[in-house]
Amino acid sequence: SSSSSLTFEKDMIYYQPTQGSPGLRSAMGGYLHDLLLSSSSSTTTSSSTFNPENIILGAGCNAVLENLCMCLTEPGDAVMIPTPYYAAFEFDLVARAGCEIVSVNTLDYHDESPPSSSVDATNKSDGKRTTIPPSFYYPNKASLTHAYNLSMEQTSRPPRVLLLSHPNNPLGICYPPEVMAECIEWCRENEVHLISDEIYAGSVYRQKRGDGEDTFVSAMSLASSDNGGGDGEEGGLGLGPYIHLVYALSKDFALSGLRVGVAYTENEEILMPMQKLNDLCQISSQTQLLVERMLSANVATAGGNDDTKFVDAYLTSNRHNIQTRCDKLQSCLSDVDIPYLPADSGLFVWMDFREFLPSLPDSITEEMESLPSKEQRER
């Protein structure tokens, strides 16, 4: 091997700022801008940027999410999460931060009631079973207010955080912009912090909805000052104090072992505490330099153009691969008549197996059923 491959550069071996090296924070800000603010539906202007001073880089998304919640809550405060949700949130937010998870039940707060079973929801035109429409999983002001009141009953204090997974794990879909905008407005009105977990933002493989609009629009775009959001301070998005982002490279790039998580907030009161907490979960200097170069690298394309960013070329290829596999799975589900939510993002397809669960006794409804009974039927 060459001698240069055995050389440690100084940025690989020295201390870095606890929130991340300046070079990586700048590169990450540029990457997040292109990923989250450059869609055709984005209303942010070219002057709206992620301020590197408000970026905190830590050892994985769970680390920066936990630190963010530690700065926004006291032990025993409620974090509201729409169901179904990523099960590890219960460990990430409870074990050390001491938060109380309060589920946001969305199914009961829409104009119509969801079908009670896939058999009851058979499509009359083709005889195929259908599932609960995706709109029933969308949080709205009614479901958020109910969860807020439930939090008050359980903790005797207002909830502090609404955590949204957007794109959603495990539903495999994005919340429409109007749903996200309603959640942002509700949080600001009720002084509840909204954390948008957009860890699958680069894995939206069906990028247009049926109406031609973008499937995914980031909360960072919808909450920015250009869209009637925060204060519009120079060098940032103008999110105000209540809107925050977490992201990581572990999903879109399959780089979970590098442990690179990102938190972004324009709440100046928690920036210093976030940076100090991050002292215990910094990313290694070698990894930071590696990721900075990856985010900045160009690659030659088939046409000979070497101005294409590596991240753009990779994500384009990855989205194609995920969509191909999703289409095969959904085709198989359709063939065997198992209902599912048509997926557009992430690594998930939400399937409806209620038909195969043992039935309840006549005297028991789903609302009355105990948790041990539900677990037994699901086994």
N, C-alpha and C positions, 0 to 999 in steps of 0.2 A: 504494500500500500504506500501511497505517497506520504511524505512527511507532513503535509498540510492536514491530512486526515487525523493526525495524532496531536494536533495543536488545539489547546483550549483557548478560545477567545475570552477576552476579559469579561464580556457580558454574560458568559456562561458560568463564571465562578464567583462573582461578587454579589453582595446583597443588592436587591432591587427594592423600590418602594413597595410597601405592603400591599397596595392596591394593584400592583402590576407595573412592569417597566413602561416608560413613556412611549417607546417604539411600538410595543404590542398594543397598548391602549389606543394609540392613534390608528394603527392598522385595523384593530377590531372596530373602532368607530366608523371607519370607512366601509368595512365589510357589512356592518349592521345597517348603515345608511342604504347601501345598494340592495340589501336583502329586504328591509322592512319599509323603506320610504320611497322606493323607485317604481312602484306599481302604477298602472294607469289610473287606478282609483284613488291614489294618494293625493291629498290636498296640500301637503307640505311643499314649501317653496325650496328653491335651490340653496337658499341661505339657512335653512333648517338643517342642523347637523347634530350628531351625537357629540357632546362635549367630552373629550377624553378625561377631563378632570372629574367627571361624574360617573366614570366607568370603574367598577371594581372587579378585578379578575381573581377568582379563587379556585380551589381544587375541586371542581365539579359543580354541577347545578345544585345538588342538594346542599352543599356547603354554603354557597352564596344565598340560597333561599332561606336556609336556617338562620344565617346571620341577619338577613333582611328582616325576618320575622322577630328576631330577638330585639332589633332596634325599634320596631313598630309596636310591639306588644309587651305586656307584663305577663308573667306566668298565670295561667287561668283564663286569659282573654280568648275569645272565640275567633277562629278563622273559618269563614263560610266557604264551602266548596260544592258546586253543583254535582249531582250524581248522574251517572256513575263516574268515579274518579280513580286516578292512579293510586293504588293501595299503599304505596310506600310513603305518600304524603303523611299518613298517620304516624309513621315512625320519624320521618324527617322533621316534623313540626311539633311533636309531642315529647320525644325522648329527652331533649335538653332544653328546648325553648319553652316547654310546658304549656303549649297552646291547647285549646279545646277545639276539636273539629266539630263543626255543626254542618250537617248536610243540607243542601238546598234542593228540595224536592220540586222538580220543575213540571212533572207530569200532571199535577192537579190544578195548575194555574194558567190554563189556556181556555179559549172559548168553548172548545169541544173536549169530550173525554176520550182518552186513548182507547183503542180496542183492548178488551180484557184478555184476548188470546189471539194467536196467529190463525187459529181455526175460524174464529169469529170474524177475522179481517180478510177473508178470502176475496180476491178480486173477481167481481162478477163477470168482467169482460173475457178473462182468459182462464179463470179457475185457479190461478196461482194464489198461494197464501201471501199475505203482505204483513209487514211488521209495523211497529209504532213509527209514525212519520218523524223525521228528524226535528221538526219544529217543536215537538213536545219536549225535547231535551234542551231547548233554549231557555236560559234564565231570563226573567223579565222583572219589572218592578214589583209585581204582585208576589212572585215566588221569593224575591230577595227580601221584601218586607216581612213576609211570613217567617223566613229564616232569622231575620233580625229580631223579631219578637221572641222566637224560640230561644235565641241566644240570651236574651234578657232573662228569660225564665230559668235557663240552665246555669248561667254564670252571675246573674244579678248585676250585669253591666253590659254596655253596648258592645257588639262585635267590633274588632279592630281592622280585620282584613277580609276581602273577598279575593280568593285565589281562582283564577281561570286558566284552564289548559287550552291554549288556542294556537295551533290546531289541537284537537282534543284527543287525549289518551284516556280511555280506550275506544271512543266512538269512531275514530278515523275520519272525522269531518271538521270543518272550520265553522265557527260561528259567523253568520252574516254580519256585515258592517253595522246594520241597524241594531242588531242585538248587542254588539259590543258597545255601540254608542249609548244605548239605553243603560247598560251597566255602568259605563263611565259617568253618565249624568247622575244616576242614582247614588253612586259612591261619593261624588262631590257634594251632592245635596245632604247626605247623611254623615259626612266626614268619616267615611270608611275607606281605608287604603285598598286600592285595586292593584294586585300583582298579576301581571299577564305573563304566564309561562309559555314562551313561544319557541320551545326547544325543537319543534318539528317544522319551523317556518320555511326551512330550505327543502322540505320534502313534500310540498304541495304539488302533486303530479297532475291533477285536473285543475288547471289554473283559471278556467273560465266557468261560470255558472251557466245554466240554461238561458238566462236573460242576457248573456254576453258580458256581465260584470265580473270583476275579479273575485275568485273564490275566497282568497285570503286578503284581508286588510288588517295590518297591525294596529294594536291599541296605541302604539307610539304615533302613528299617523293620525288616528281619529282623535286623540287627546291633545295633539299639539296646538300651539297658539294659533297657527294658521287655520285651524279648524274650529276656532272659538274656544280653545282650551285654556292653557295657563297664561302666565305673564309675558311670555315671549322674550325672556332675557337673552342678551347677546351670547352667542356661543352655545346654544342648546336648542331644545325643541319647544320650550315653553309648556311643559307638562303640568306645572304646579306641584304642590306637595303630596298629592294623593295617588299619583299614577306611577307605577314602577314596572320594570322589565327584568325577567331572568331568561337566560339562554345558555347553551353549551354546545360544544362540538361533538358530544358523544353520540348523538342520533344522526344528524344530517351527514356527518363525515365518518361515522362508525369509529370514532377515536376516543372511546370511553376510557381507555387506559392512560391517556395523556392527562386526564383530570383537568380540563379547562372549562370553567364555568364563568358566566358573566352576569353581573347585576348592573342595572342602570337606574339611577334616581336623580331627580333634580330637587329633592328635598334636602336643603342645605343643613338642616338640624341633625340628620342622621349620617351625613357623609363621613365625618370624623369617627364616630363610633363604628361604622361599617369598616373603615380602613383599619382600625385597631383590632376589631374582632378577626379580620382577615389575616392578622399576624400569625395566627395558628393554623391557617390553611392556605398558605401561599403556593403558587405554582413554581416548580423549580426553574432556576435561571436558564438552564439548557432548554427546557421545554418552551419557555417563553420565546426564546430566540428562534427556535424551530418553527413555532406557530406564526410568529411575525413574518418570517420569510415565506411560509406557505401562503398566508393571506395576501402577500404582495407579489407572488410569483406570476409570471406569464408563461403560456405554453403555445407551441405552434399547432395550429389547427390543420385540417385536411387541405384547406385552400392556401396554406402557406402563410397565413396571418399569425404573427407571433405577438399580437397585442391583446389576445384573449387571456383574461385572468384564469389561473388554474381553478379557483373556486367556482367560477361560472361554468367552465367546461365540465368539471366534476359533477356539480349539482344537476346540470342538464342531463348528463348520462345517468346519474343515480335516479332521478325522477322517472326517466324512461323505464329503467329496470324495475322499479317498485310498481309502476303502473302495469307493466306486463304481467307481473306475478299476481297483482290484485285482480286483474281482469280474468286470469285463469281460475283463481279461487272463486270469484263471484259467478263465473260461468258454471262451475261445478255445483255451487249452492243452488243456482237456478235449476239445474238439471234434476236435482233431488228434491226440489221444492222446499228448501229451507229459507225462510225470510231473512233478510239482512238489510242494514243501512248501506246504501251505495256510498262507498268510501271515496274520499278525494285527497287524503293526505295522511302522512305518518305511515306506520307499519301495522295497522289494525283494520279489521273488518268486524263490525258489531253484529253478531248473529243471534237470532231469536229461536231458542230451543224450548220455549214454554210448552210447546205441544208434547214434549217428551218427559216433562216432569210428572211425577205421580200427582193425582188430583187430591184436593183437600177434602176432608169430611164435609158433609152438607152443612153442618152447623158452624163451620169456620170460614171466614173470608180472609183474603190476603192481608187486609189491614189488621185483623185479629191474630194472625199467625205469629207464633214466637220465633225468635232467631234460631234456637236449636232445631225447630221443626223445618225452617227454611233450609238450613244447612244439611239436614238429613235428606230432604227431598232432592236437593241439588246433587248429592252424592249418588 
